[in-house]
Amino acid sequence: MGWNLGSNDASNCMGAAVGGGVLSLRKALILVGVFALIGAVVGGSQVIATFKEGVIPSASITPLVAFIAPLSAGIFVTVSTYLKFPVSTTHAIVGATLGIGFALGVAINWNTIGMMGIVWATTPTFAMLLGYLLYRSVKRAMRRIKKPATANLIFKVLVIGSGCYAAYSLGANNIGNVTGLASGANIITVPLLAAFIGGVALLVGVMTWGSRVVETVGKGMTDIDPAMAFSAQMSAALVLHIFSIVGMPTSASHAIVGAVMGVGLVKGMNAVNMKLARNIFLTWIITPVAAAVIGFSLFRVAGLF
């Protein structure tokens, strides 16, 4: 699951920077991996705690559950990564856990699920609004810089910095997707160790298969210049960080795609690839349902043995 998080969500941090021509793909992936690992270790404990007991009763989280749920979510995310679609690992792991909860017949914590649903719906909208407003402000500020070379240098620094911040926020918010259930099953009892193990797996995912979805986000949604890359990455990072602080897992894919759309809309609706955006939105809806079906089925099959 950690490998999948890194391979699918690397685009959420540096796809805009690669698409804007600020960083090479190799350098971008290295920065994402390092800062996501730091984010997981430093800021991941809150979201790990939510997964530990927030979806199904903690007493129901056995080692088998902690194995089947990430496996089920991972299967779906692997297929999506192969198809170059940025999907939500958060949606996948929550859906898989729900599917297992249904198979077990246990009480689902619908209050937490409802809160997650609100956060999931809010994330792309919030990021889109932030991206739109930030890019408009950045465009006004750009007019005051008279030397193009100075402007390029400033934005290169800003794009790299915001991408690193986005990677940190990704690690902090999404590491619960990877090791939250293992922590809940008392397989990994030290939160810091759980975050570190998940962060290392994320790093491996970024470095081995992180390039695939970067192309979709960085070059498929809209034509991105450095100012747009900075605005999109910073907006997505802020949204992820805010929700990490309150311990609510949300989708890094939702955040960055919403932010990229927001900056693209500054240039008008025609600047955004709405067909691709529609397809991405459909995968967001399908993700928790598909993961729930896989989780339910695999858990029932495992029960036969």
N, C-alpha and C positions, 0 to 999 in steps of 0.2 A: 504493500500500500504506500509505503514511503517512497519507493522507487517510482510508482505511478504518479504520486504527487509532484515529484521533481520533474519527471518527463513531460507531464501534461501542463503543469503550471509555471514552468520557466518562462513561457510566453507572457504570463501575466505581469512579470517584473521587467523584462528587458526587450520584449517583442517590439515595443514602440521605438526603443533606442536603435535596434537593429534595422527596423523598417525606415527610420529617419536617417540612416547612414552614419550615426554617431559612433557606434561600436561595431567591431567585427563580431560575428556569431560566437567565435571561440572565447574572446575576452568577456563577452556578455554572460556566457554560461558559467565561466569561472566565478565572476562576481556574484551571480545569483546563488550559486551553490554555497559559497562561503558565508554570505550574509543571511541566507535562509537558515543555515545551521546555527549561526549566532542568535537569530530571532527565536528559533525553537528552544534553545537552551535558556536564554535570558527571559523571554516573555511567553513561553508556551504553557505554563502551569495552569493558568486560569481555564483555558479551553479544554485541557486534558481533564480537569475536574468535572466539567460539564458532561463530557462523554462518559466519565466514570460512573455517573449515577443519574444522568438527566433524561435518558431516552426510555430505557426499561429498568425495572427494579435492579439495584446493585446485586441483590442475592441471586438474580437470574444470570448474571454475567459469569459464566463458567469458562474454563479454558477452551472448550469446544466452541462456544459462542465467540470468544475472542479470536478464534482461528477462522471460523466460517464467515463472519461479517466482513473483515478486511479482504479475505479471498474473493468473496462475491463482488464487493465494490471494485476490487482490483481488476477482475475480469472485464467488467464493463468499461472501466477507464482505459485499460490497455487497448481494447478494440477502438475506443474513441480516439486515442492518441494515434493509433495506426492510420485512422481515417483523417487525422489532422484537425479534429474538432476539439476546441477548448471546452471541457465539461467540468462540472463541479465535483471535486472529490468529497466535499462536505455533503452534498446531496446524495452521493453514492453510498457513503458509509452510513448516513442516517437511514436511507432507504433500506439498505441491507439489514441494519439492526432492527428496523421495524418489521421486516419480513420474518426474521427469526423470532421476534416477539410474538407475531401472529402464530407462528408454528408452535411456539411454547404455550400459547394461550394465556400469557401473563398480562398484567395491567400495563398499558402504555401510558407514559407520562405526557398526556396530551397538552398540558399547560406549557411544558417546555417546547414541545413540537410546535405549538401555536406561536410561541415567541420566536422560534427559529424561522417559521414561515413568514412572519412579519419582517424579520431581519433580512431574509432572502429577497423578499419583494422590494424592500427599501434600498438594498445595496446598489443595484444597477441604476436606479433612479437618482439616488443621492450622488453616486459617482458621475453620472451623466451631467447633472446640474453643476457639480463642482468643476468638472472638466470644461464645460461650456464657459462658466464665469472666469475660471482661472486663465483659460486661453485668451479670452477677450482682454483681460487685464494685461497679460503678457504681451499681446500684440500692441497695445497702447504704449507699454514701456519700451518696446523695441524701437519705436519711432524716435525715441530720445537718444538712442545710441547711433552716433554718426559714422563710426568706422565699422565696416562689415567684418573685418578681422577680429575686432574686439567683441562684437556681438556673437560671432561663431565660437570664440573661446569661452565666453560666459555661458552660452547654452550647452556647450559640450560638458562643462563642469556640472551644470544644473541637471542635465539629462542623466549623467552617470550617478550623481548623488541621489536623485529621486529614484532611479532604478535600484540602487542598493537599499534605499529605505523601503521600497516596495518588496524587495526580497526578504528583508528583515520582518516586515509585517506579515508576509506569506508564512514564514516559519513560525512566527508567534501565534497566528490565528489558526493555521491549518494542521499543526502538528498533532492536535487532539484527534484528528481523523486517523492518524497512523497508530498511535500507541495508547489512546484513551481507554479502549476496551481491554487491552493487555494490563493496564494499570488497574482497571475495575475488577479484573479476574485475579488480581494479586500475583500476576506473573512477574510484573516489574513493580516493585513496591516503592521505589524512590522516584518521585516525579522528575527530578533533574536527570536521572539516568534514562528514564523513558523518553524525555525530550531529546537527549543526546543520541540515543539509538535511532529514533525516528529522523532526527536531523541528518545523521550520516547516510541513512537510506535515501533521504531526499536528495542529498548531495550526489550520490551515485546516479540517481535517476536523471538529474539535471545534466550530468556529464556524459551519460551514455545515449540518451534518446530525447534530450530536451530541445533539439533543433526542429523537430517536426511541427509542433504547434506554433512555434515562434513565427514561422512563415505566414500562418493564417492570420494571427493577430497583428503582426508587424507590417504586413504588406497587403493583406486581403481586404481588411475592413475599409480603409481609406488611405489616400496618399498622405504620408506623415512627414512633416519637417521637424527639425530639432525642437522648436518651440512647442509644437503639438505633442512631441514625445515627452517632454518635461511635464507639460500640463496633465497629460493622461496618467503618467506614472505617479506623479505626486498626488493626484486626486484619488486614485485607486489605493495608494498606500495609506492615506489619511483615513479612508473609510475602513480598511482592514484593521488599522491600529486602534481606532476608536472601539470597534466591536471586540477586539482582543482584550482590551482593558476591562470590559464588562463581562468577559468570559463567554461571549456568544460566537459560535463558529459560523462563518459565512463563506460565501464563494468568492475566491480570488478571481475566478473567471468572470463572474457577474460584475465585479468591481472594475476590472480593466476593460472589458468589452463595453460596459456602460460609459466609462471615461473616454475611450477612443471614439465612441459615437458622439459624445458630448462635444469634444474638440472638433470633430468632423462637421458637426452641425453649424459651427460658426461660419463655415464656408457655404452652408446651405444643404438642403436635403440631398441634392444630386451628388454631393461629395462623399456620401456614405453608401457603401455597397449593401443596400437594404435586403437583397436576396440572401446574401451570406448572413446578415444579421438575423433574418427570419429563421434560417436553418439552425443557427446557434441557439436561438430562443427555444426552438422545438427540442433540441437535445437537452436543454435544461429541464424541460417538462418531463421528458422521457426518462431522464437519469434516475430519479428516486424510485420510480415505478419499476423500471427494469432491474435495478439493484435489489429491490424488495422481492421481486419474483425469483431472482437468482438465489438470494439468501434463504428464502422460504424453501425452495426446492432442494438446495444443497443440504440444508439442515435436516429436512425430512429424509433425504437419502442417507445422510450420516447416521440417523437414528435407526436405520435398518440393520446396522452392524453393531 
